[in-house]
Amino acid sequence: MTKTVLITDDDPTQRRLIQAVLEREGFAVVHAENGDQALARLTGGQRVDVVILDLNMPGLSGVETLRAMRGQGIDCPVVVLTATGGVDTVVKAMQAGAQDFFVKPASPERIIVSIRNALQMGALAQEAGRLKRERANVTAFDDLIGASPAMALVKKLGERAAKTGIPVLILGESGVGKELIARAVHGASDRAGRPFVAVNCGAISPNLVESLLFGHEKGSFTGASEKHLGKFQEANGGTLFLDEIGELPLEMQVKLLRALQE
């Protein structure tokens, strides 16, 4: 897949030079004239694999733009460029999360090396994060395979849902991966370190649904030999995924609606 580079540089001559070098090497290039425009592109659904960020721009500086990116969870690799080569500014950029830098005007070889190094470091960081999440049994949207427009929209909506505490309805035919999306929403939320409890509503005996979801006290019915907390309490502070919710008896759906409202 072609890698996309976002160039943020208000110098059109320098920008055209870098673009020519990158396109000759097979990269796709998009532009932003300042930090605000770069943030708008990155948060507006523009797929970007690496950012070239000028440190000296009108409005938001390069370092401020980089900090804003990281603050909003945008973790794509960043290469900063500067006309002065000031060590202090470059150090601040690296501390803010940049992977590499070069001083302009730079040779085509230096530009390409910086981009490829940044992509490689970004890929290694993503793999390390994936392995860490896998060890912790946590799924993230970056772990989901697929880059089609439809899949990109699913990920975008899921990431928005993860930032809220409201109930989320996931629709789709059997086998499309609804639980995988639910796990990604959980993994991207502030509940990620808490339990993720999945319940297949279609596999529960109708006379056990209420007890399984809401729990029961010892002796509350025949066979209740001990207290049972229920799935809602088991998932407290985390995420309760109710699969095939439409298979629940209608009277149970009414009680479940009340529980979700309250």
C-alpha positions in Angstrom: 0.0 0.0 0.0 1.3 3.5 -0.9 2.4 5.5 2.1 1.0 9.0 2.6 3.2 11.8 3.8 1.7 15.1 5.1 4.1 18.0 4.6 3.5 21.1 6.8 5.7 23.8 5.5 4.7 27.4 4.6 7.7 27.7 2.2 6.2 26.6 -1.3 9.7 26.2 -2.8 10.9 23.9 -0.1 7.6 22.0 -0.1 7.7 21.4 -3.9 11.3 20.1 -3.5 10.4 17.6 -0.8 7.2 16.6 -2.7 9.2 15.9 -5.8 11.7 13.7 -3.9 9.0 11.8 -2.1 6.8 11.2 -5.2 9.8 9.9 -7.1 10.2 7.3 -4.4 6.5 6.3 -4.7 5.0 8.2 -1.7 1.7 10.0 -1.9 1.9 13.6 -0.6 -0.7 15.9 1.0 0.0 19.5 2.2 -0.9 21.7 5.1 0.2 25.4 5.2 0.3 25.6 9.0 -0.2 23.7 12.2 -3.9 24.3 12.5 -4.5 23.0 9.0 -2.3 20.0 9.7 -4.4 19.1 12.8 -7.6 19.6 10.9 -6.4 17.1 8.2 -5.3 14.6 10.8 -8.5 14.7 12.8 -10.7 14.9 9.8 -10.1 11.4 8.5 -7.1 12.0 6.3 -5.0 8.9 6.3 -1.4 9.9 7.0 1.5 7.5 7.6 4.2 10.1 8.5 4.2 13.9 9.0 7.0 16.3 8.0 6.6 19.2 10.3 8.3 22.6 9.9 9.3 23.9 13.3 9.0 27.6 12.3 5.5 28.4 11.1 3.1 31.2 11.6 0.4 30.6 14.3 1.1 27.2 16.0 4.8 26.4 16.0 6.0 23.0 15.0 6.6 21.9 18.6 3.1 23.2 19.6 1.5 21.3 16.7 3.4 18.1 17.7 2.3 18.4 21.3 -1.3 19.0 20.2 -1.1 15.9 18.0 0.1 13.7 20.8 -2.4 15.2 23.2 -5.2 14.2 20.8 -3.9 10.7 20.5 -2.5 11.1 17.0 0.6 8.9 17.1 1.8 8.7 13.5 5.6 9.2 13.1 6.8 12.8 12.8 10.0 14.2 11.1 10.7 17.8 12.0 12.6 20.2 9.7 14.2 23.5 10.6 16.1 26.2 8.7 18.3 27.1 11.6 19.4 23.8 13.0 19.0 25.1 16.6 19.8 22.3 19.0 17.4 23.4 21.7 14.4 23.5 19.4 15.2 20.1 17.9 15.6 18.6 21.4 12.2 20.0 22.4 10.7 18.5 19.3 12.3 15.1 20.0 11.0 15.2 23.6 7.5 16.0 22.3 7.6 12.8 20.2 9.3 13.4 16.9 11.2 10.5 15.4 13.8 12.3 13.4 14.8 15.8 12.0 16.7 17.3 9.2 17.9 20.9 8.4 16.7 22.4 5.2 17.7 22.5 2.4 18.4 18.8 2.8 19.6 16.4 0.2 17.1 14.0 -1.3 19.0 11.1 0.3 18.7 12.6 3.7 14.9 13.2 3.3 14.3 9.7 2.2 16.4 8.2 5.0 14.5 10.3 7.6 11.1 9.2 6.2 12.0 5.5 6.0 13.5 5.6 9.5 10.4 7.3 10.9 8.1 4.7 9.3 10.2 1.9 10.6 10.3 3.3 14.1 6.5 3.9 14.0 5.9 0.3 12.8 8.1 -1.1 15.7 6.2 1.1 18.2 2.9 -0.2 16.9 4.0 -3.8 17.1 5.3 -3.3 20.6 2.0 -1.8 21.6 0.0 -4.6 19.9 2.0 -7.2 21.8 1.5 -5.4 25.0 -2.2 -5.2 24.4 -2.3 -8.8 23.4 -0.6 -9.8 26.6 -3.2 -7.7 28.6 -6.0 -9.2 26.4 -6.9 -5.7 25.1 -7.8 -4.9 21.5 -7.3 -1.5 19.9 -8.6 -0.1 16.6 -5.0 -0.2 15.1 -5.2 -4.0 15.5 -8.2 -4.3 13.2 -7.4 -5.3 9.7 -8.9 -3.3 6.8 -8.4 0.1 5.2 -11.4 0.4 3.0 -13.6 3.6 3.3 -16.3 1.5 5.0 -13.8 0.1 7.6 -12.3 3.5 8.1 -15.7 4.8 9.0 -16.4 2.0 11.4 -13.1 2.7 13.2 -13.8 6.5 13.3 -17.3 5.9 14.8 -15.9 3.4 17.2 -13.2 5.8 18.4 -15.8 8.4 19.0 -17.9 6.0 20.9 -14.9 5.0 23.1 -14.7 8.6 24.4 -18.2 8.4 25.9 -19.8 6.5 28.7 -23.1 5.9 26.9 -24.5 2.5 25.8 -23.3 1.6 22.3 -25.4 -0.4 19.7 -23.3 -2.4 17.2 -25.3 -3.7 14.2 -24.2 -6.3 11.7 -24.8 -9.7 10.3 -23.5 -12.8 12.1 -19.7 -13.2 11.7 -18.8 -9.6 10.7 -16.9 -9.0 14.0 -19.3 -7.1 16.3 -17.5 -8.4 19.4 -14.1 -7.4 17.9 -15.4 -3.9 17.5 -16.8 -3.9 21.0 -13.4 -5.0 22.4 -11.7 -2.2 20.4 -14.2 0.3 21.8 -13.4 -1.0 25.3 -9.6 -1.0 24.6 -9.7 2.6 23.4 -11.8 3.9 26.4 -10.8 4.9 29.9 -12.3 1.5 31.0 -9.5 -0.4 29.2 -8.0 -1.7 32.4 -11.3 -3.0 33.8 -13.3 -6.2 32.9 -14.7 -6.9 29.5 -17.6 -9.4 30.0 -19.2 -10.9 26.9 -22.6 -12.6 27.1 -24.3 -14.6 24.3 -27.9 -13.8 24.9 -29.1 -16.3 22.4 -27.5 -19.2 24.4 -29.2 -18.4 27.7 -32.2 -20.4 29.0 -35.2 -17.9 29.2 -35.8 -18.8 32.9 -32.1 -18.0 33.8 -31.7 -14.7 31.9 -32.6 -12.4 34.8 -30.5 -14.2 37.3 -27.5 -14.4 35.0 -27.6 -10.7 34.1 -28.7 -9.2 37.4 -27.8 -11.8 40.0 -29.7 -13.3 42.9 -29.6 -13.8 46.6 -29.1 -17.2 48.2 -32.4 -19.0 48.5 -34.3 -16.6 46.3 -35.5 -19.5 44.2 -35.2 -23.3 44.1 -31.6 -24.3 43.4 -30.2 -20.9 44.4 -27.7 -22.4 46.9 -25.5 -19.3 47.0 -25.4 -15.6 46.1 -24.7 -14.7 42.5 -23.6 -11.2 41.5 -24.6 -11.3 37.8 -22.9 -10.0 34.7 -23.8 -6.4 35.3 -22.0 -6.4 38.6 -19.1 -8.6 37.2 -18.5 -5.9 34.5 -18.8 -3.0 36.9 -16.5 -0.2 35.8 -15.7 -2.0 32.6 -17.7 -3.1 29.6 -20.6 -5.5 29.3 -21.1 -6.9 25.7 -24.5 -8.4 25.1 -24.3 -10.4 21.9 -27.5 -11.3 20.0 -29.5 -9.0 22.3 -32.6 -9.4 20.1 -32.8 -13.1 21.1 -33.8 -12.1 24.7 -37.4 -12.7 25.7 -39.4 -9.4 25.2 -40.2 -9.1 28.9 -36.5 -9.4 29.6 -35.7 -6.7 27.0 -38.0 -4.3 28.9 -36.1 -4.9 32.2 -32.8 -4.6 30.3 -33.9 -1.2 28.9 -34.7 0.0 32.4 -31.3 -1.1 33.6 -29.5 0.7 30.8 -31.6 3.9 31.4 -30.8 3.9 35.1 
